[in-house]
C-alpha cells in the first residue's frame, strides 16, 4: 500500500473485478471496506500481533503472518515464522496463512501444525521459469547460502537484502 499511485491501482482492481487482493505495508483499514463493498476478498500481510488485531478490526477476510525469514519486506520485531504463527492463531479466528522461510513440505507441515490454514511461498518460486525476475537475481537466490542475506533499513521499511556491492554501499555495513 506504499505505492505512490495506490488510488489508480485500486481503481483498476475494482474495474477488473479482481476476486482477492493481498495488501501490506500500510493500514488495512484504508482500503478494506472499499474493496469489500465491491465483493473483493481482502488478505492483509502482518508481522506482529498488533497488526493482526488491526487487520481483524478493519474487516479483512484472512491474514498472512510473515515471519522474519521472509525474503522481502519484514517486520521490525524480527519474530520468526514458527513463533509468529501460534501467537497470531491464539488471537485471531479468521483464516491464517503462514509466510517466511517456507520452502519445503516439512516447513509447510510445521506451519499447519502451528495453526496456519495455508502457506505463502515467495523466494522458492521466484527462481521458476514462469517468474519474471531477472535471470541474475534468480541465480543469486539459487546460490545464496546461510548468512548471505541481512535484514536492512529497519528504521524505514525493513527489507531483506543479499550482501552484495549495493548492500555494502547503501546500508553502511
N, C-alpha and C positions, 0 to 999 in steps of 0.2 A: 504494500500500500504506500510505498515511498516514491512511486513513480511521479514525476512532476506533472504529467498529464493524466492522472488517475481518472478524472471525470470522463475523458474520452474513452479510456479502456472500459469503464463501467457501462457507458452508453453502447459500446459495441457488444459487450457481453449480454446486455439486456436485449438489444435488437436482434442478435443472432440466437437468442433463446438457449444460451449455454446452460445445461441442466445442473452442473455442480461447479462451484467456484471455491478454490482454496485461497485464503487470504493470509497475510503475515506482515510482520514488521509495522504494526500500527494498531490503532484502537479498533477492535472488531465491531464496536457499536457504530462506527462511521458509515458503513455500507450494508451491514447485515439486514436491517429492516427493509431497505430499498430493494435489495436482491430478493429477499423472501417474498415481498409483495408481488414480485414477478414470477413466483413459483420456482425460484432457483435455490437449491440446497447450498448452504454455506458451511465450509470447514475452515477453522482457523488454526494456524500453527502457533504453538506456545512453547515456552521453555521453563515455566515455573508455575506453581500453584496459584499465585495471584492472578496471572493472565488467564489461567484456565477458568477461574471463577468469573473474571470479567467477560470471558467468551460465553459462558453459560448465561450470564445476566443479559448479554447482548442478543441471545436467542440463536446462536449458531446450532447447526444440526449435528456436528461432530467436532472433535479436536484432534489435531496431530500434536502429540507430545514429542518434541525433538530434543534429544539429549546432546550433550557436549561433543560427542563423537562425530556429529554431522559434518559433512564436507563443505557446507556453505555458511550461511549466517547462523550464529549460535547465541545462546543466552549468556548473560554476564555471570550468572551464578555458577557456571561450569558443572552443572548436575549431569551425571551420566544417564544414558537411556534406561539402564536397568534399575537405577534408583528413582528416576522420574516416573516411569510407568506405574508402579504400585502407589506412589504418592498421589498422582493425579487420579488414578482409579478409585482411591478411597474418598475422593472429594467431588467427583462428578458422576452422573449417571448416564450421560449421553455417550454415544459411541466414541471409542478412543482408538486412535491409530498411532502406533509407535514409529519413530524415525530416529536415525542417527546411529551409524556404525553397523547397520544390519546388512549383511552380505552373504548369508548362508541360511539354509534350512534350520540349522541348530539355533541361530540367533533369532529367527522367526519364532521357533517353538518357545524359546525363553520369553519373548515378548508376550506371546499368547498366555503362557503360564502365569505371567505377572499381571494379566488383566486387560491386555490390548485385544481388540476385535479384529484389527488389521495391522499391516505394516506398510510403510512407505520407504522405498529404496531409491536412492538417487545416484550416488557415485558409482555404484556397481553397474548401473545401466548407462552412465554417460560414456562408457567405452564401447558400447554396442555399435554395430554397423548402422543402425537406424538413427543414432544420435547425431545431431547437427554440430556437436562440439568439434573444434579444430583437431586435426589428427595429432598435432604436437601436444595438445592438452591431454588427449586420450592416452598417449604414450606415457606422459608424466604420471598420470593416475595409475596406469598399469605397473609402472616401475617403482612407485612410491613404497617405501618401507616404513616400519615403525620409527617415529621420530622425525620423519621428513616434512611434517606439517606443523603449524603452530597457530593457535588462536590469537588473532591480532586485532588491533583497532578497537579494543574493548571499551574505550571511552566514547566512541562514536556508535558504530553498528558493528558488533563483533562478527568477524569473518575468519574462516579457516583458510590459511594460505600455505602454498608449497614454499619451503625455504629455498628460494632461488635469488637471482640478482635483483628482481623487482622487490622482493621481500626485504632484502638487505638494504636497499636504497630508500625504501619508503616507510619502514617500520622502526628505523633506528636500532636495529638489532645487530 
